[in-house]
Amino acid sequence: MSQNRVQRGTLQVASQLDEFVAQQVVPGTGVELDEFWAGFESCLKDLGPVNRDLLAVREHMQRQIDEWHLARKGAQFDEADYKAFLQSIGYLLPEPDDFSIQVSNVDTEIAALAGPQLVVPVMNARYALNAANARWGSLYDAFYGTDIIPEEPGREKGSSYNPARGELVVARVAEVLDEVTPLAHGSHSDVVSYGIGMDTNGVAHLRCILADGGNTALQDESQFVGFVGEEDPSSILLRHNGLHLDILIDREDA
């Protein structure tokens, strides 16, 4: 599909990308638009040849790997032999000594928090939104749809929801919550209701009502970081090692 292009130095830039840089990237940075494109062009000139050389190395390695597999078509796979081959062509390198690096101005989501890093075309709004939301997923779905929960007789995934498998999933999720956000006493599997209590300073605390009628709180109350709905919360936000767990509660679901 053809698209309009803007001349920036020796570069021909897609008009949508040029507009994005001019309106959303450059403003507030102290960098002029022409300065940005001149710097980008300089990077391409300096790094383009390096990138081409690296791609050539990758292509050469892939060709060697393809030839290795074709030469052993039908033979039993030998893991040790394959590893030695990959090492011989430089695909696998010796494990280096421990090291550390110092960087600055790197977003926490990149530098410290483990999670998907999706690369998508910024001009496709749907792709960009999906990438932004990629770090959020259902723990129930993750357990139900994978072999973390064994497909034993009567507990298969099947083509429709299997209540017997669902019970195992709910129990496994409660175990995860007990591991990463333990209660002061009891288990998340015993909780019949999550609620919010306010102390005299107006600070919210998570209150968990147990099946035996007792109540408890988080072992580490600093892990409770947010909620939606004080009287009957529909969302409880917890945090563990910088990552968040959102307990969603549908109070209209029997």
Rosetta silent file (secondary structure, phi, psi, omega in degrees, C-alpha in Angstrom):
SEQUENCE: MSQNRVQRGTLQVASQLDEFVAQQVVPGTGVELDEFWAGFESCLKDLGPVNRDLLAVREHMQRQIDEWHLARKGAQFDEADYKAFLQSIGYLLPEPDDFSIQVSNVDTEIAALAGPQLVVPVMNARYALNAANARWGSLYDAFYGTDIIPEEPGREKGSSYNPARGELVVARVAEVLDEVTPLAHGSHSDVVSYGIGMDTNGVAHLRCILADGGNTALQDESQFVGFVGEEDPSSILLRHNGLHLDILIDREDA
SCORE:     score description
SCORE:     0.000 S_00000001
   1 L     0.000  124.411 -179.191    0.000    0.000    0.000 S_00000001
   2 L   -74.935  151.305  177.236    1.493    3.319   -1.083 S_00000001
   3 L  -148.154  155.781 -179.961    1.663    6.200    1.362 S_00000001
   4 L   -67.520  145.720 -179.752    2.820    9.803    1.329 S_00000001
   5 E  -128.964  152.256 -179.106    6.396   10.431    2.370 S_00000001
   6 E  -115.824  135.025  179.484    8.261   13.440    3.716 S_00000001
   7 E   -81.455  119.660  175.983   11.869   14.219    2.804 S_00000001
   8 E  -125.838   98.462 -173.610   14.058   14.511    5.911 S_00000001
   9 L    64.659 -124.372  176.400   17.677   14.924    4.829 S_00000001
  10 L   -94.239    1.283 -177.704   18.369   11.875    2.675 S_00000001
  11 E   -93.137  143.296  170.022   15.548    9.934    4.336 S_00000001
  12 E  -107.192  110.437 -171.713   12.047    9.498    2.980 S_00000001
  13 E  -105.331  134.538  175.911    9.827    9.226    6.041 S_00000001
  14 E   -55.976  134.297 -174.166    6.220    8.006    6.067 S_00000001
  15 H   -58.595  -35.615  179.617    4.034   11.056    6.650 S_00000001
  16 H   -66.705  -39.737  178.113    2.239    9.415    9.584 S_00000001
  17 H   -67.790  -41.761  179.068    5.532    8.666   11.318 S_00000001
  18 H   -61.115  -41.665  179.212    6.810   12.170   10.613 S_00000001
  19 H   -65.868  -40.884  178.884    3.625   13.640   12.071 S_00000001
  20 H   -61.670  -45.690  179.936    3.881   11.416   15.143 S_00000001
  21 H   -63.065  -43.255 -176.680    7.483   12.489   15.795 S_00000001
  22 H   -67.483  -36.991 -172.635    6.657   16.157   15.270 S_00000001
  23 H   -96.807  -27.119 -172.430    3.552   16.189   17.461 S_00000001
  24 H  -124.518  -21.377 -177.402    4.210   13.595   20.167 S_00000001
  25 H   -94.501  -52.132 -172.722    7.903   12.687   20.359 S_00000001
  26 L   -74.166  -42.340 -176.136    9.867   15.916   20.003 S_00000001
  27 L   -54.044  132.160  177.967    7.729   18.449   21.948 S_00000001
  28 L    87.697   -4.208 -177.943    9.052   19.024   25.464 S_00000001
  29 L   -93.904  -16.621 -174.871   12.416   17.351   24.836 S_00000001
  30 L    82.091    4.738  179.315   14.366   20.460   23.887 S_00000001
  31 L  -104.643  129.254  177.645   15.315   18.785   20.604 S_00000001
  32 L   -74.214  153.960 -176.888   14.347   20.460   17.349 S_00000001
  33 H   -59.640  -46.910  179.757   12.586   18.370   14.704 S_00000001
  34 H   -63.123  -35.711  178.754   15.376   18.789   12.129 S_00000001
  35 H   -65.325  -40.015  178.378   17.938   17.942   14.808 S_00000001
  36 H   -60.181  -50.677 -176.114   16.053   14.735   15.627 S_00000001
  37 H   -68.556  -33.819  176.987   15.950   13.543   12.034 S_00000001
  38 H   -64.596  -41.256  178.071   19.590   14.525   11.423 S_00000001
  39 H   -66.514  -39.379  179.047   20.626   12.483   14.454 S_00000001
  40 H   -65.073  -42.133  178.616   18.474    9.552   13.370 S_00000001
  41 H   -62.325  -39.505  178.847   19.977    9.666    9.877 S_00000001
  42 H   -63.936  -39.606  177.862   23.466    9.692   11.388 S_00000001
  43 H   -62.467  -42.060  179.680   22.598    6.614   13.468 S_00000001
  44 H   -62.836  -40.817 -179.831   21.393    4.798   10.373 S_00000001
  45 H   -66.563  -38.430 -178.042   24.604    5.614    8.518 S_00000001
  46 H   -76.931  -42.245 -171.518   26.783    4.472   11.420 S_00000001
  47 H   -97.327  -17.296  179.813   24.823    1.416   12.503 S_00000001
  48 H   -56.464  -50.338  178.474   23.280    0.302    9.216 S_00000001
  49 H   -61.306  -38.459  178.164   26.456   -1.467    8.001 S_00000001
  50 H   -62.491  -43.119  179.648   26.923   -3.059   11.427 S_00000001
  51 H   -63.304  -41.646  178.880   23.351   -4.313   11.335 S_00000001
  52 H   -62.714  -40.102  178.338   23.819   -5.755    7.834 S_00000001
  53 H   -63.491  -41.358  179.619   26.959   -7.582    8.984 S_00000001
  54 H   -65.899  -39.844  177.528   25.108   -9.052   11.955 S_00000001
  55 H   -63.792  -36.409  178.051   22.235  -10.169    9.740 S_00000001
  56 H   -65.421  -40.110  177.018   24.738  -11.860    7.440 S_00000001
  57 H   -62.872  -43.528  179.592   26.219  -13.735   10.410 S_00000001
  58 H   -62.011  -43.111 -179.865   22.728  -14.803   11.476 S_00000001
  59 H   -64.024  -40.049  179.221   21.893  -16.002    7.978 S_00000001
  60 H   -64.494  -43.507  178.624   25.164  -17.965    7.779 S_00000001
  61 H   -62.662  -43.115 -178.988   24.518  -19.628   11.137 S_00000001
  62 H   -62.929  -37.719  178.360   20.966  -20.508   10.156 S_00000001
  63 H   -64.314  -41.136  177.928   22.219  -22.081    6.932 S_00000001
  64 H   -63.795  -41.081  179.751   24.703  -24.203    8.917 S_00000001
  65 H   -65.551  -43.411  178.074   21.974  -25.283   11.331 S_00000001
  66 H   -59.451  -44.520 -179.105   19.627  -26.205    8.474 S_00000001
  67 H   -64.113  -37.611  179.354   22.372  -28.261    6.820 S_00000001
  68 H   -61.616  -45.274 -178.928   23.136  -30.049   10.110 S_00000001
  69 H   -68.344  -41.972 -179.458   19.509  -31.116   10.521 S_00000001
  70 H   -63.492  -36.449 -179.586   19.101  -32.139    6.879 S_00000001
  71 H   -68.402  -19.322 -178.241   22.240  -34.290    7.062 S_00000001
  72 L  -115.485   23.089 -179.520   20.730  -36.166   10.021 S_00000001
  73 L   -58.048  127.244  179.143   17.187  -36.465    8.726 S_00000001
  74 L    88.419  -13.177 -179.624   15.561  -39.573   10.193 S_00000001
  75 L   -83.783  158.084  178.253   18.363  -40.173   12.700 S_00000001
  76 L   -69.380  136.821 -177.114   17.815  -40.185   16.450 S_00000001
  77 L   -70.830  131.204  178.884   18.391  -36.777   17.993 S_00000001
  78 L  -114.608  103.670 -174.571   21.612  -36.519   20.011 S_00000001
  79 H   -61.984  -42.743 -178.796   21.388  -33.544   22.365 S_00000001
  80 H   -64.255  -41.045  179.171   25.072  -33.585   23.332 S_00000001
  81 H   -64.705  -41.782 -178.955   26.150  -33.744   19.678 S_00000001
  82 H   -66.314  -41.651  178.869   23.807  -30.899   18.762 S_00000001
  83 H   -62.715  -42.345  178.981   25.046  -28.728   21.620 S_00000001
  84 H   -62.480  -38.835  177.903   28.653  -29.336   20.592 S_00000001
  85 H   -63.553  -46.929 -179.599   27.783  -28.352   17.021 S_00000001
  86 H   -61.508  -35.999  176.746   26.098  -25.120   18.127 S_00000001
  87 H   -68.764  -36.060 -176.707   29.141  -24.272   20.211 S_00000001
  88 H   -68.103  -28.926 -179.611   31.473  -25.005   17.300 S_00000001
  89 L   -95.622    1.963  178.047   29.754  -22.477   15.021 S_00000001
  90 L    84.828    8.637  178.289   29.564  -19.818   17.726 S_00000001
  91 L   -72.273  -41.841  172.993   25.792  -20.051   18.182 S_00000001
  92 L  -105.295  130.658 -178.801   26.255  -21.056   21.828 S_00000001
  93 L  -111.844  157.666  177.356   28.976  -19.222   23.725 S_00000001
  94 L   -59.270  144.257  179.549   30.659  -20.070   27.033 S_00000001
  95 L   -67.676  126.102 -177.326   28.766  -18.724   30.033 S_00000001
  96 L   -78.211  168.169  173.873   30.473  -15.488   31.128 S_00000001
  97 L   -67.988  158.720  177.995   31.339  -14.501   34.674 S_00000001
  98 L   -59.606  143.812  179.211   28.724  -12.570   36.635 S_00000001
  99 L  -150.943  166.325  176.891   28.630   -8.878   35.795 S_00000001
 100 L  -137.080  155.879  178.000   26.501   -5.811   36.363 S_00000001
 101 L  -127.378  156.100  178.205   25.750   -2.709   34.347 S_00000001
 102 L  -116.997  120.511  178.622   24.735    0.790   35.355 S_00000001
 103 L  -131.501  163.610  177.967   22.040    2.533   33.352 S_00000001
 104 L  -139.252  162.920  176.811   19.781    5.511   33.898 S_00000001
 105 L    59.898   35.094  176.303   16.506    6.878   32.559 S_00000001
 106 L  -108.035  129.415 -179.503   15.116    3.404   31.836 S_00000001
 107 L   -57.460  143.004  179.436   11.426    2.823   32.549 S_00000001
 108 H   -55.897  -37.340 -178.039   10.749    0.477   35.450 S_00000001
 109 H   -62.490  -22.447  178.083    8.646   -1.717   33.148 S_00000001
 110 H   -96.890  -42.052 -170.404   11.783   -2.410   31.111 S_00000001
 111 H   -83.886  -32.193 -169.015   14.511   -2.327   33.753 S_00000001
 112 L  -126.078  -24.923 -173.710   12.990   -4.041   36.779 S_00000001
 113 L  -104.087  124.258  178.008    9.665   -5.748   36.101 S_00000001
 114 L   -73.209  137.640  178.819    9.502   -9.059   34.306 S_00000001
 115 L   169.577  168.919 -179.150    6.795   -9.229   31.672 S_00000001
 116 L   -60.018  139.051  174.522    6.019   -9.338   27.962 S_00000001
 117 L  -120.683   91.235 -176.250    7.737   -6.704   25.842 S_00000001
 118 L   -88.675  136.190  176.595    5.728   -6.545   22.636 S_00000001
 119 L  -107.187  117.847 -175.715    7.015   -4.593   19.643 S_00000001
 120 L  -134.907  158.719  175.162    4.183   -3.338   17.461 S_00000001
 121 L   -68.598  124.487 -174.738    3.655   -0.667   14.784 S_00000001
 122 L   -67.163  -19.586 -178.938    2.679    2.491   16.631 S_00000001
 123 L   -78.291  -10.707  177.663    0.377    3.521   13.787 S_00000001
 124 L  -100.089  102.614 -173.693   -1.926    0.550   14.482 S_00000001
 125 H   -60.148  -39.122 -177.619   -3.973    1.617   17.512 S_00000001
 126 H   -65.576  -43.748  178.751   -5.365   -1.865   18.186 S_00000001
 127 H   -62.663  -43.516 -178.341   -1.910   -3.464   18.189 S_00000001
 128 H   -63.124  -40.379  179.136   -0.530   -0.725   20.433 S_00000001
 129 H   -65.833  -42.603  178.186   -3.401   -1.151   22.907 S_00000001
 130 H   -61.736  -38.478  179.611   -2.942   -4.917   22.982 S_00000001
 131 H   -66.049  -40.935  179.730    0.776   -4.443   23.653 S_00000001
 132 H   -64.845  -32.143 -178.216    0.070   -2.041   26.512 S_00000001
 133 L   -92.497    0.326 -171.832   -2.347   -4.544   28.051 S_00000001
 134 L   -64.136  -22.955 -178.740   -0.160   -7.599   27.413 S_00000001
 135 L   -76.591  -13.258  179.779    1.125   -7.657   30.976 S_00000001
 136 L  -101.568  130.232  177.850   -2.374   -8.294   32.312 S_00000001
 137 L  -152.719  163.023 -179.503   -3.849  -11.767   31.983 S_00000001
 138 L   -83.731  123.058  176.273   -6.213  -14.096   33.803 S_00000001
 139 H   -67.329  -34.226  175.995   -4.488  -16.482   36.204 S_00000001
 140 H   -59.871  -48.581 -179.799   -7.576  -18.689   36.004 S_00000001
 141 H   -62.301  -39.821 -178.015   -7.257  -18.901   32.207 S_00000001
 142 H   -61.557  -40.707  179.308   -3.517  -19.554   32.452 S_00000001
 143 H   -76.429  -42.657 -175.407   -4.066  -22.561   34.710 S_00000001
 144 H   -64.759  -40.384 -171.820   -7.203  -23.874   33.027 S_00000001
 145 L   -90.641    2.774 -178.399   -5.811  -23.796   29.498 S_00000001
 146 L  -125.281  173.555 -177.729   -2.363  -25.283   30.137 S_00000001
 147 L   -84.466   12.833  169.977   -0.908  -28.532   31.448 S_00000001
 148 L   -59.380  -37.507  171.187   -0.043  -26.925   34.778 S_00000001
 149 L   -98.073  111.212 -176.766   -3.325  -28.590   35.737 S_00000001
 150 L   -58.427  142.793  176.901   -3.013  -32.212   34.501 S_00000001
 151 L   -87.265   72.032  177.521   -5.748  -33.427   32.160 S_00000001
 152 L   -77.503  161.984  179.370   -6.689  -36.429   34.238 S_00000001
 153 L   -52.610  127.073 -178.820   -9.840  -38.438   33.412 S_00000001
 154 L    87.587   -7.424 -177.730  -12.859  -36.249   34.080 S_00000001
 155 L  -125.894   30.107  179.530  -10.713  -33.123   34.365 S_00000001
 156 L   -76.013  158.840  175.908   -9.941  -32.446   30.715 S_00000001
 157 L   -63.591  -49.531  178.486  -10.170  -28.968   29.180 S_00000001
 158 L    66.894 -171.967 -179.118  -12.700  -30.168   26.613 S_00000001
 159 L   -93.950   -9.623  176.644  -14.694  -27.932   24.281 S_00000001
 160 L  -138.667  169.688 -175.189  -16.751  -26.350   27.083 S_00000001
 161 L   -60.449  131.242  179.709  -16.150  -25.408   30.701 S_00000001
 162 L  -107.947  106.204 -177.363  -15.389  -28.409   32.918 S_00000001
 163 H   -56.806  -35.723 -179.754  -16.440  -27.701   36.552 S_00000001
 164 H   -64.369  -41.218  176.767  -14.214  -30.492   37.888 S_00000001
 165 H   -69.102  -37.769  179.425  -11.173  -28.930   36.226 S_00000001
 166 H   -59.394  -37.167  178.373  -12.366  -25.511   37.361 S_00000001
 167 H   -62.281  -41.103  177.897  -12.265  -26.619   41.005 S_00000001
 168 H   -64.568  -38.801  179.979   -8.612  -27.584   40.629 S_00000001
 169 H   -63.775  -47.238  179.983   -7.869  -24.237   38.996 S_00000001
 170 H   -59.747  -42.760  179.486   -9.516  -22.270   41.821 S_00000001
 171 H   -64.486  -39.677 -179.066   -7.571  -24.291   44.401 S_00000001
 172 H   -68.439  -38.901  178.165   -4.276  -23.746   42.535 S_00000001
 173 H   -64.278  -40.395  177.405   -4.859  -19.997   42.267 S_00000001
 174 H   -60.989  -37.349  177.437   -5.530  -19.854   46.019 S_00000001
 175 H   -63.205  -40.145  178.377   -2.187  -21.606   46.558 S_00000001
 176 H   -63.591  -44.425  178.637   -0.465  -18.942   44.463 S_00000001
 177 H   -62.001  -40.059  178.051   -2.122  -16.176   46.497 S_00000001
 178 H   -63.573  -31.906 -178.328   -1.047  -17.911   49.718 S_00000001
 179 H   -76.994  -42.981 -172.327    2.512  -18.023   48.410 S_00000001
 180 H   -99.073  -25.958  177.527    2.869  -14.446   47.152 S_00000001
 181 L  -135.757   65.724 -175.123    0.331  -12.557   49.319 S_00000001
 182 L   -64.701  152.141  176.491   -0.129  -14.727   52.441 S_00000001
 183 E   -86.607  161.104  177.797   -2.738  -13.940   55.069 S_00000001
 184 L   -60.150  -38.618  169.135   -1.913  -13.330   58.724 S_00000001
 185 L  -154.058  156.317 -176.082   -3.666  -16.629   59.370 S_00000001
 186 L    83.966 -175.671 -177.045   -5.770  -18.956   57.269 S_00000001
 187 L  -127.211  154.104  174.978   -5.724  -19.385   53.507 S_00000001
 188 H   -60.699  -25.769  178.387   -7.171  -17.495   50.585 S_00000001
 189 H   -68.157  -19.188  179.534   -9.054  -20.707   49.823 S_00000001
 190 H   -93.100   -5.972 -177.196  -10.970  -20.169   53.093 S_00000001
 191 E   -75.352  128.041  176.391  -11.946  -16.576   52.300 S_00000001
 192 E  -104.080  -15.371  179.493  -15.663  -16.104   51.641 S_00000001
 193 E  -159.959  134.707  171.548  -15.543  -12.315   51.344 S_00000001
 194 E  -101.589  133.631  179.368  -12.976   -9.579   50.815 S_00000001
 195 E  -137.763  174.860 -178.757  -13.824   -6.216   52.341 S_00000001
 196 E  -118.617  131.173  174.707  -12.315   -2.831   53.101 S_00000001
 197 E  -120.527  141.463  179.621  -11.854   -1.377   56.576 S_00000001
 198 E  -106.226  132.486  175.806  -10.807    2.177   57.383 S_00000001
 199 L   -85.270 -178.537 -175.525   -8.655    2.991   60.394 S_00000001
 200 L   -65.098  -17.680  178.373   -8.923    6.182   62.442 S_00000001
 201 L   -93.898    4.770  179.602   -6.535    7.914   60.051 S_00000001
 202 L    77.902   16.173  178.771   -8.716    7.120   57.055 S_00000001
 203 L   -90.302  131.701 -177.709   -6.252    4.556   55.689 S_00000001
 204 E   -79.874  141.840  176.493   -7.843    1.582   53.921 S_00000001
 205 E  -132.167  146.182  177.578   -6.984   -1.980   54.959 S_00000001
 206 E   -80.859  130.301  177.125   -7.949   -5.288   53.384 S_00000001
 207 E  -119.744  130.186 -176.565  -10.215   -7.428   55.564 S_00000001
 208 E  -116.414  120.033  177.940  -10.799  -11.084   54.731 S_00000001
 209 E   -90.943  127.168 -176.363  -13.805  -12.949   56.138 S_00000001
 210 E   -95.565  164.150 -176.969  -13.137  -16.668   56.526 S_00000001
 211 L   -62.823  -27.349 -179.609  -15.518  -19.600   56.195 S_00000001
 212 L   -84.676    5.823  178.836  -15.390  -20.233   59.967 S_00000001
 213 L    93.425  -11.974  178.126  -16.669  -16.717   60.644 S_00000001
 214 L   -78.142  172.721  176.564  -13.307  -15.303   61.635 S_00000001
 215 E  -135.796  155.628 -177.599  -11.522  -12.490   59.864 S_00000001
 216 E  -149.189  177.741  179.199   -7.928  -11.816   58.995 S_00000001
 217 L  -133.505 -179.433  175.689   -5.687   -9.468   57.048 S_00000001
 218 E   -69.443  145.336  175.294   -2.616   -9.749   54.875 S_00000001
 219 L   -59.948  -39.928  175.649    0.545  -10.892   56.594 S_00000001
 220 L  -118.551   98.870 -172.896    2.223   -7.878   54.984 S_00000001
 221 H   -67.959  -14.771  177.594   -0.406   -5.166   54.760 S_00000001
 222 H   -69.967  -12.647  178.352    1.807   -3.037   52.524 S_00000001
 223 H   -75.010  -15.841  176.674    0.963   -5.492   49.724 S_00000001
 224 E   -85.606  116.095 -172.668   -2.561   -4.055   49.594 S_00000001
 225 E  -121.741   -4.585  179.689   -2.324   -1.087   47.241 S_00000001
 226 E   179.115  165.933  178.571   -5.819   -0.341   45.954 S_00000001
 227 E  -159.369  164.196  172.384   -9.472   -1.224   45.570 S_00000001
 228 E  -125.478  118.527  178.770  -12.656   -0.291   43.727 S_00000001
 229 L    90.393  101.161 -175.810  -15.809    0.036   45.854 S_00000001
 230 L   -70.275  -45.901 -176.529  -15.412    0.498   49.609 S_00000001
 231 L   -67.248  -54.198  179.884  -18.675   -1.156   50.735 S_00000001
 232 L  -130.860   82.676 -173.599  -18.591   -4.117   48.351 S_00000001
 233 L   -58.865  136.297  175.171  -15.282   -4.001   46.466 S_00000001
 234 L   -98.791   -9.417 -179.606  -15.310   -5.239   42.889 S_00000001
 235 E  -149.483  130.968  175.687  -11.514   -5.080   42.627 S_00000001
 236 E  -121.127  119.969 -176.789   -8.716   -5.714   45.125 S_00000001
 237 E  -104.657  120.743  179.304   -5.224   -4.732   43.956 S_00000001
 238 E  -116.703  159.708 -178.366   -2.256   -6.471   45.566 S_00000001
 239 E  -134.415  138.341  177.583    1.465   -6.151   44.873 S_00000001
 240 E  -143.094  121.070 -179.494    4.339   -8.644   45.089 S_00000001
 241 L    53.038   38.358  177.826    7.898   -7.891   43.975 S_00000001
 242 L    82.977  -10.377  178.040    6.668   -4.891   41.998 S_00000001
 243 E   -99.371  150.785 -173.732    4.090   -6.936   40.073 S_00000001
 244 E  -111.059  146.192  172.994    0.375   -6.542   40.666 S_00000001
 245 E  -120.641  125.966 -178.713   -2.476   -8.994   41.160 S_00000001
 246 E  -108.875  107.803  177.273   -5.994   -7.714   40.589 S_00000001
 247 E   -85.456  109.472 -178.567   -8.663   -9.804   42.335 S_00000001
 248 E   -95.380  130.369 -174.952  -11.850   -9.100   40.389 S_00000001
 249 L  -119.639  118.683  176.291  -15.118   -9.830   42.210 S_00000001
 250 L  -100.203   99.024 -174.874  -18.433  -10.238   40.379 S_00000001
 251 L   -78.470   -5.445  175.960  -21.010   -9.930   43.154 S_00000001
 252 L   -94.995   -4.317  179.864  -23.881  -10.606   40.757 S_00000001
 253 L   -91.442  116.216 -179.028  -22.504  -14.036   39.848 S_00000001
 254 L   -69.515    0.000    0.000  -24.112  -16.714   41.981 S_00000001
